[in-house]
Amino acid sequence: MLLSALVTSAGSLRSLLPARALLAPSGVARFALVLAVTAGLIVIPATGADAAASKVDRVAGADRVATAVEVARTGWDTAPHALLATSLDYPDAIAAAAYAARSAAPVLLTPPTGLPGAVEAILADLGTTEVTILGGDAAVPTRIERRLRDLGIETTRVAGDDRFETAAAIALQAAGSDGAPLVALALGARKDQRDAWPDALAAASLAGLDSPAPTLLTAQGDLPSATADALALLAPSHVVVLGGDAAIADPVVEQIQGLGYATIRAFGDDRYETAVEVAEAALAGFGQADDTISGEQAVFVSGGDFPDALAAGALAARRSAPLLLVPQAILSDDVDAFIRDGDLLAGVLVGGTAAVSSHVQSELEAAVRGEPRPQRPPPPPPPCPPNSSPDCAYTYEHPIETWERLARCESGGNWHINTGNGYYGGLQFSLSSWRGVGGPGYPHQNSKWEQIHRAELLQDRQGWGAWPSCSRRLGLR
């Protein structure tokens, strides 16, 4: 069926969509291929004992390398093959979920300084005999490759001259000689240098299909030649473009269509809703009832930073589960609705509480169990008002900078000076003036902020004439 036919028939087919595909009112317009799904899918929410057992486990380590190791322990009992990428950046590993699915391999991370002991240990524990290094030797140096070989592990490297070539090479490895009926296209780099990884990570939901959909990367406004060449070799029937026009411009989609490929956009108002849209389509099976992912479990990962995401994509693909992005502090309404409207029984949250808070984990568990959403935590206390002391104890009438200028004139800015001539501190209080405004002890024995507070009281009584020479020199009077 042509894409144009799918889009044209959106209104008439909406009533035939299964319940999962109707999660968001905009779902049909945003992901046209979902329209091809046959009716009859029945969603049964967890109840009774199932609801009581429903939970979301957290998998995390002390850092990004350790988290990837813990994800590997969670998802694999044995892994003859593993993928290894740099821990310092995302481009080499972000497109690897389909390759991980095809080779039943976890994704592990390493800094360029050397192979961590924790990675060596997990490779031994999983019985790994082959490691594919993702990216060039600038990302994963040859000394790490030599170390792997010293451990008796065979190594290969999949890399290109840039992130687009590397993603293309990984995609071809993931597809093998059979090509790929479905390919995901995600943004690989932004002109403004901001994050370009979230939409590519969302493609992990497509990597869990029986025929894993490899991910290719593109620039915002132009299709790289390496990506176009990979499409020719993969020969997909459809290309799923992840993100709206602000991420991947319409001219790129037109380029792909000009090469003879049907295209489908999957996007939401933000990265969280985009990941939901992709998961919905993967669950619906793209019109092929025998090639869908499981809706009984999901993998959740921070949508705020990439390190945990690299390993999470491989876990989602291995479990044939949707991968959802979640904020750090408060669960997005789109993810909450996705869970409640589906048949999710359990999930894995990848990353520590610095990446995804305990409150978000409790929100996920409540949604899985069909329980009321937990009350949001109280907002953090407001920051100090402007022109305040760091501990918020005092808020000053006159700018702190004015008092600092005055102190530089009076004492060279030394707030703890005792000149020995009867004047003390940064603002050179006499002891009688200090105690007259309630100052404790001696002025120079108190903090800068206490001295400014007492100076404001003195200034309110005597004006700037309390510092006659310096206030005149600074133009304060």
C-alpha positions as CSV (number, residue, x, y, z in Angstrom):
1,M,0.0,0.0,0.0
2,L,1.4,3.4,-0.9
3,L,2.0,5.9,1.9
4,S,-0.3,8.4,0.2
5,A,-3.1,6.0,0.3
6,L,-2.5,5.4,4.0
7,V,-2.6,9.1,4.8
8,T,-5.7,9.7,2.7
9,S,-7.6,7.0,4.4
10,A,-6.7,8.2,7.9
11,G,-10.2,9.3,8.9
12,S,-12.0,6.2,7.7
13,L,-9.6,3.7,9.2
14,R,-9.3,5.3,12.6
15,S,-12.3,3.3,14.0
16,L,-10.6,0.1,13.0
17,L,-7.3,0.7,14.9
18,P,-6.6,-1.5,18.0
19,A,-6.7,0.2,21.4
20,R,-3.0,0.7,21.6
21,A,-2.8,2.7,18.4
22,L,-5.4,5.2,19.8
23,L,-3.3,6.2,22.8
24,A,-2.8,9.8,21.5
25,P,-5.4,11.6,19.3
26,S,-2.6,12.7,17.0
27,G,-1.1,9.2,16.7
28,V,-2.7,8.4,13.3
29,A,-1.5,11.6,11.7
30,R,1.9,11.4,13.1
31,F,2.6,7.7,12.3
32,A,0.7,6.9,9.1
33,L,1.8,3.3,8.9
34,V,0.0,2.4,12.1
35,L,-3.2,2.6,9.9
36,A,-2.4,-0.6,8.3
37,V,-2.8,-2.6,11.5
38,T,-5.6,-5.1,11.5
39,A,-8.4,-4.8,14.1
40,G,-9.0,-7.3,16.9
41,L,-6.1,-6.7,19.3
42,I,-7.5,-6.8,22.8
43,V,-5.6,-5.1,25.6
44,I,-6.1,-6.6,29.1
45,P,-4.8,-4.6,32.0
46,A,-3.0,-6.3,34.8
47,T,-5.4,-7.0,37.7
48,G,-5.4,-8.9,41.0
49,A,-2.2,-10.9,41.6
50,D,-0.7,-9.7,38.4
51,A,-1.1,-6.1,39.4
52,A,0.4,-6.8,42.8
53,A,3.4,-8.4,41.2
54,S,3.9,-5.6,38.7
55,K,7.1,-3.6,39.3
56,V,9.8,-1.6,37.7
57,D,13.3,-2.6,38.7
58,R,16.2,-0.2,38.6
59,V,19.5,-1.3,37.0
60,A,22.4,1.0,37.7
61,G,26.1,1.2,38.4
62,A,28.3,3.8,39.9
63,D,29.0,5.4,36.5
64,R,28.1,4.9,32.8
65,V,30.6,2.1,32.4
66,A,29.3,0.2,35.4
67,T,25.7,0.8,34.4
68,A,26.3,-0.9,31.1
69,V,27.9,-3.8,32.9
70,E,24.9,-4.1,35.2
71,V,22.6,-4.0,32.1
72,A,24.6,-6.8,30.6
73,R,24.3,-8.9,33.8
74,T,20.5,-8.2,33.8
75,G,19.8,-9.2,30.2
76,W,22.3,-11.9,29.4
77,D,23.3,-15.1,31.1
78,T,25.8,-15.8,28.3
79,A,27.0,-13.7,25.5
80,P,29.5,-15.1,23.0
81,H,29.4,-11.8,21.2
82,A,29.5,-8.3,22.7
83,L,29.7,-4.8,21.3
84,L,32.1,-2.2,22.7
85,A,31.9,1.6,22.2
86,T,33.4,4.7,23.7
87,S,31.8,5.9,27.0
88,L,32.6,9.6,26.1
89,D,30.1,10.2,23.2
90,Y,27.0,8.7,21.7
91,P,27.3,8.5,17.8
92,D,29.1,5.2,17.5
93,A,26.7,3.2,19.7
94,I,23.4,5.0,19.4
95,A,22.5,3.2,16.2
96,A,23.6,-0.2,17.4
97,A,20.4,-1.6,18.8
98,A,19.5,-3.6,15.7
99,Y,23.0,-5.0,15.5
100,A,22.8,-6.0,19.2
101,A,19.5,-7.7,18.5
102,R,20.8,-9.6,15.5
103,S,23.9,-10.8,17.3
104,A,22.3,-11.2,20.7
105,A,25.0,-9.0,22.1
106,P,25.1,-6.5,25.0
107,V,26.6,-3.0,24.5
108,L,29.5,-2.3,26.8
109,L,31.4,1.0,27.2
110,T,35.0,1.9,27.7
111,P,36.9,5.1,28.2
112,P,39.8,5.6,25.8
113,T,42.4,5.4,28.6
114,G,42.0,1.6,28.9
115,L,39.6,-1.3,29.2
116,P,38.0,-1.1,32.7
117,G,38.4,-4.1,35.0
118,A,34.6,-4.3,35.3
119,V,34.3,-4.7,31.6
120,E,36.9,-7.5,31.5
121,A,35.1,-9.2,34.3
122,I,31.7,-9.2,32.6
123,L,33.2,-10.4,29.4
124,A,34.7,-13.4,31.3
125,D,31.4,-14.0,33.2
126,L,29.4,-14.0,30.0
127,G,31.8,-16.3,28.2
128,T,32.4,-13.7,25.5
129,T,34.7,-14.8,22.7
130,E,34.1,-12.1,20.2
131,V,33.9,-8.3,20.6
132,T,32.9,-5.9,17.9
133,I,34.3,-2.5,18.4
134,L,32.1,0.3,17.3
135,G,33.9,3.4,15.9
136,G,37.4,4.2,15.0
137,D,40.6,4.1,17.0
138,A,40.2,7.8,18.1
139,A,37.1,6.6,20.0
140,V,38.3,3.1,21.1
141,P,42.1,3.1,20.8
142,T,44.0,0.1,19.4
143,R,45.6,-0.5,22.8
144,I,42.1,-1.6,24.0
145,E,41.8,-3.9,21.0
146,R,45.2,-5.4,21.9
147,R,44.1,-5.9,25.5
148,L,41.0,-7.8,24.3
149,R,43.2,-10.0,22.2
150,D,45.5,-10.6,25.2
151,L,42.3,-11.9,27.0
152,G,41.8,-14.4,24.2
153,I,38.9,-12.5,22.7
154,E,38.6,-12.1,18.9
155,T,38.0,-8.5,17.8
156,T,36.6,-6.8,14.8
157,R,35.9,-3.2,14.2
158,V,33.0,-1.5,12.5
159,A,33.8,2.1,11.7
160,G,33.6,4.9,9.2
161,D,35.2,8.3,8.7
162,D,32.3,10.0,10.5
163,R,29.2,9.1,12.5
164,F,27.1,8.7,9.3
165,E,29.5,6.2,7.8
166,T,29.8,4.3,11.1
167,A,26.0,4.1,11.5
168,A,25.7,2.9,7.9
169,A,28.4,0.2,8.5
170,I,26.6,-0.9,11.6
171,A,23.3,-1.0,9.8
172,L,24.7,-3.2,7.1
173,Q,26.1,-5.6,9.7
174,A,22.7,-5.7,11.4
175,A,20.8,-6.5,8.3
176,G,23.2,-9.0,6.8
177,S,22.8,-10.2,3.2
178,D,19.0,-10.2,3.4
179,G,18.6,-6.4,3.5
180,A,16.0,-4.8,5.8
181,P,12.2,-4.4,5.1
182,L,12.2,-1.4,7.5
183,V,14.9,1.2,8.2
184,A,14.8,4.0,10.8
185,L,16.3,7.3,10.0
186,A,17.3,9.6,12.8
187,L,19.1,12.9,13.3
188,G,22.9,12.4,13.7
189,A,24.0,16.0,14.2
190,R,22.3,19.3,14.8
191,K,23.6,22.6,13.3
192,D,23.4,24.1,16.7
193,Q,25.4,21.3,18.2
194,R,22.7,20.3,20.7
195,D,21.7,16.8,21.6
196,A,20.9,14.6,18.5
197,W,20.6,11.3,20.2
198,P,17.1,11.0,21.7
199,D,15.2,10.1,18.5
200,A,17.8,7.6,17.4
201,L,17.5,5.9,20.8
202,A,13.8,5.6,20.3
203,A,14.5,3.4,17.3
204,A,15.4,0.7,19.8
205,S,11.7,-0.2,19.9
206,L,12.0,-1.1,16.2
207,A,15.1,-3.1,16.8
208,G,13.0,-5.6,18.8
209,L,10.9,-6.7,15.8
210,D,11.5,-10.1,14.3
211,S,13.3,-8.4,11.5
212,P,15.2,-5.7,13.5
213,A,15.1,-2.3,11.8
214,P,18.6,-0.9,11.5
215,T,19.1,2.8,12.2
216,L,20.8,5.2,9.8
217,L,21.7,8.8,10.6
218,T,21.3,12.0,8.7
219,A,22.1,15.7,8.9
220,Q,19.2,18.1,9.5
221,G,19.0,19.5,6.0
222,D,20.8,17.0,3.8
223,L,21.0,13.2,3.3
224,P,24.7,12.1,3.7
225,S,26.0,10.1,0.8
226,A,26.9,7.2,3.1
227,T,23.3,7.0,4.3
228,A,22.0,7.1,0.7
229,D,24.4,4.3,-0.2
230,A,23.4,2.2,2.8
231,L,19.7,2.6,1.8
232,A,20.5,1.3,-1.6
233,L,22.1,-1.8,-0.2
234,L,19.4,-2.4,2.5
235,A,16.6,-1.8,0.0
236,P,13.8,-1.2,2.6
237,S,10.2,-1.1,1.7
238,H,9.7,1.8,4.2
239,V,11.9,4.3,5.9
240,V,10.7,5.6,9.3
241,V,11.8,9.2,9.7
242,L,12.2,9.9,13.5
243,G,11.3,13.4,14.5
244,G,9.5,16.3,12.9
245,D,10.6,18.9,10.4
246,A,12.6,20.7,13.1
247,A,14.7,17.6,13.5
248,I,14.9,16.3,10.0
249,A,13.9,18.8,7.4
250,D,11.3,18.0,4.7
251,P,14.0,18.3,1.9
252,V,15.7,15.2,3.4
253,V,12.5,13.3,3.3
254,E,12.0,14.4,-0.3
255,Q,15.5,13.2,-1.1
256,I,14.6,9.7,0.2
257,Q,11.3,9.6,-1.6
258,G,13.2,10.7,-4.8
259,L,15.4,7.6,-4.4
260,G,12.2,5.5,-4.5
261,Y,11.6,4.7,-0.8
262,A,8.2,5.1,1.0
263,T,8.6,7.3,4.0
264,I,6.8,7.6,7.3
265,R,7.3,10.3,9.9
266,A,7.2,9.4,13.6
267,F,7.2,12.4,15.9
268,G,5.7,14.0,19.0
269,D,5.8,17.3,20.6
270,D,9.0,16.4,22.5
271,R,11.5,13.5,22.7
272,Y,9.3,11.6,25.2
273,E,6.2,11.7,23.0
274,T,8.3,10.7,19.9
275,A,9.6,7.6,21.7
276,V,5.9,6.8,22.6
277,E,4.9,7.2,19.0
278,V,7.6,4.8,17.8
279,A,6.8,2.3,20.5
280,E,3.1,2.4,19.6
281,A,3.9,1.6,16.0
282,A,6.3,-1.2,16.9
283,L,3.6,-2.7,19.1
284,A,1.1,-2.4,16.3
285,G,3.4,-4.4,14.0
286,F,3.4,-2.2,10.9
287,G,0.6,-4.1,9.5
288,Q,2.3,-7.5,10.0
289,A,0.6,-9.3,12.9
290,D,3.4,-11.8,13.2
291,D,6.2,-9.2,13.6
292,T,5.5,-7.1,16.7
293,I,7.3,-6.4,19.9
294,S,6.0,-7.5,23.3
295,G,3.8,-5.1,25.3
296,E,4.2,-6.9,28.6
297,Q,7.5,-5.2,29.6
298,A,9.3,-2.1,28.8
299,V,12.7,-0.5,29.2
300,F,12.9,3.1,30.6
301,V,15.9,5.4,30.4
302,S,16.7,9.0,31.0
303,G,15.8,11.4,28.2
304,G,18.2,14.0,29.6
305,D,21.6,12.4,28.9
306,F,22.9,9.7,26.7
307,P,25.3,7.4,28.7
308,D,22.7,5.0,30.2
309,A,20.8,5.0,26.9
310,L,23.5,3.3,24.9
311,A,23.2,0.1,26.9
312,A,19.5,0.4,27.4
313,G,18.8,0.2,23.7
314,A,20.4,-3.2,23.4
315,L,18.4,-4.5,26.4
316,A,15.1,-3.3,24.9
317,A,16.0,-5.0,21.6
318,R,16.9,-8.2,23.3
319,R,13.7,-8.3,25.2
320,S,11.7,-7.2,22.2
321,A,10.3,-4.5,24.4
322,P,9.5,-0.9,23.8
323,L,12.0,1.7,25.0
324,L,10.6,4.8,26.6
325,L,12.5,8.0,27.5
326,V,11.6,9.5,30.9
327,P,12.5,12.9,32.5
328,Q,14.6,13.1,35.6
329,A,12.0,14.6,38.0
330,I,8.4,14.1,36.9
331,L,7.1,11.4,34.6
332,S,5.7,12.8,31.3
333,D,2.0,12.4,30.7
334,D,2.6,10.6,27.4
335,V,4.6,7.8,29.0
336,D,2.1,7.6,31.9
337,A,-0.8,7.2,29.4
338,F,1.2,4.7,27.3
339,I,1.6,2.4,30.3
340,R,-1.9,2.8,31.7
341,D,-3.6,2.2,28.3
342,G,-1.5,-0.9,27.6
343,D,-0.9,-4.4,29.0
344,L,2.5,-3.7,30.6
345,L,3.3,-6.0,33.5
346,A,6.9,-5.0,34.4
347,G,9.7,-2.8,33.4
348,V,13.4,-2.0,33.8
349,L,14.6,1.5,34.6
350,V,18.2,2.0,33.5
351,G,20.3,4.5,35.4
352,G,20.7,5.9,38.9
353,T,18.7,8.4,40.7
354,A,20.8,11.3,39.5
355,A,19.5,10.4,36.0
356,V,16.0,9.4,36.9
357,S,14.6,10.2,40.3
358,S,13.0,7.8,42.8
359,H,9.8,9.7,42.3
360,V,9.7,8.9,38.6
361,Q,10.3,5.2,39.4
362,S,7.3,5.3,41.8
363,E,5.2,6.9,39.1
364,L,6.2,4.2,36.6
365,E,5.3,1.4,39.1
366,A,2.0,3.0,39.9
367,A,1.2,3.2,36.2
368,V,2.1,-0.4,35.7
369,R,-0.1,-1.5,38.6
370,G,-3.0,0.8,37.6
371,E,-2.8,2.6,40.8
372,P,-3.3,6.4,41.3
373,R,-0.4,8.5,40.3
374,P,1.8,9.4,43.3
375,Q,1.6,12.9,44.6
376,R,4.3,15.0,43.1
377,P,7.1,15.9,45.5
378,P,7.0,19.5,46.8
379,P,9.0,21.9,44.6
380,P,12.5,22.8,45.8
381,P,12.7,25.9,48.0
382,P,13.1,29.0,45.9
383,P,16.6,30.4,45.5
384,C,17.7,33.3,47.5
385,P,16.1,36.6,46.4
386,P,18.4,38.8,44.3
387,N,21.1,40.7,46.2
388,S,21.1,38.3,49.2
389,S,23.8,36.6,51.2
390,P,24.5,33.0,50.0
391,D,22.6,31.5,52.9
392,C,19.6,33.7,52.3
393,A,19.9,35.1,55.8
394,Y,20.1,38.7,54.6
395,T,18.7,40.5,51.6
396,Y,20.3,43.9,51.1
397,E,18.8,47.3,50.1
398,H,22.0,48.5,48.4
399,P,23.8,46.3,45.8
400,I,26.4,44.0,47.2
401,E,28.8,45.3,44.6
402,T,28.5,48.8,46.1
403,W,29.5,47.4,49.5
404,E,32.4,45.5,47.9
405,R,33.6,48.7,46.2
406,L,33.4,50.6,49.5
407,A,35.3,47.8,51.2
408,R,38.1,47.9,48.6
409,C,38.4,51.7,49.3
410,E,38.3,51.3,53.1
411,S,40.4,48.2,53.6
412,G,41.6,46.9,50.3
413,G,38.7,44.5,50.4
414,N,40.1,42.6,53.4
415,W,37.0,41.7,55.4
416,H,39.0,40.2,58.3
417,I,41.5,43.0,58.9
418,N,42.3,44.5,62.3
419,T,44.2,47.7,61.5
420,G,45.2,48.3,65.1
421,N,43.9,51.9,65.0
422,G,40.4,51.2,66.4
423,Y,38.8,50.3,63.1
424,Y,37.9,46.8,62.1
425,G,36.8,44.7,59.1
426,G,36.2,45.3,55.5
427,L,34.1,48.4,56.1
428,Q,36.3,49.8,58.9
429,F,33.7,49.9,61.7
430,S,34.6,51.6,64.9
431,L,33.7,49.3,67.8
432,S,31.1,51.7,69.1
433,S,29.4,52.0,65.6
434,W,29.5,48.2,65.3
435,R,27.9,47.5,68.6
436,G,25.5,50.4,68.1
437,V,23.9,48.4,65.3
438,G,23.9,45.1,67.3
439,G,27.0,43.6,65.8
440,P,28.3,40.6,67.8
441,G,32.0,40.4,68.9
442,Y,34.4,42.4,66.7
443,P,33.6,43.3,63.1
444,H,36.6,41.5,61.6
445,Q,35.6,38.3,63.4
446,N,32.3,38.1,61.5
447,S,31.6,37.1,57.9
448,K,31.5,39.6,55.0
449,W,27.7,39.1,54.9
450,E,27.2,39.9,58.5
451,Q,29.4,43.0,58.1
452,I,27.3,44.2,55.1
453,H,24.1,43.6,57.1
454,R,25.3,45.8,60.0
455,A,26.6,48.4,57.5
456,E,23.1,48.7,56.0
457,L,21.7,49.3,59.5
458,L,24.4,52.0,60.1
459,Q,23.8,53.5,56.6
460,D,20.1,53.7,57.4
461,R,20.8,55.7,60.5
462,Q,23.8,57.9,59.4
463,G,23.7,57.8,55.6
464,W,26.9,57.4,53.5
465,G,28.6,59.9,55.8
466,A,29.4,57.1,58.1
467,W,32.2,56.5,55.5
468,P,33.0,60.1,54.6
469,S,36.1,59.9,52.5
470,C,35.4,56.7,50.5
471,S,31.7,57.3,50.0
472,R,32.6,60.7,48.5
473,R,35.3,59.2,46.3
474,L,32.9,56.6,45.0
475,G,30.2,59.1,44.3
476,L,27.8,57.7,46.8
477,R,27.0,61.2,48.2
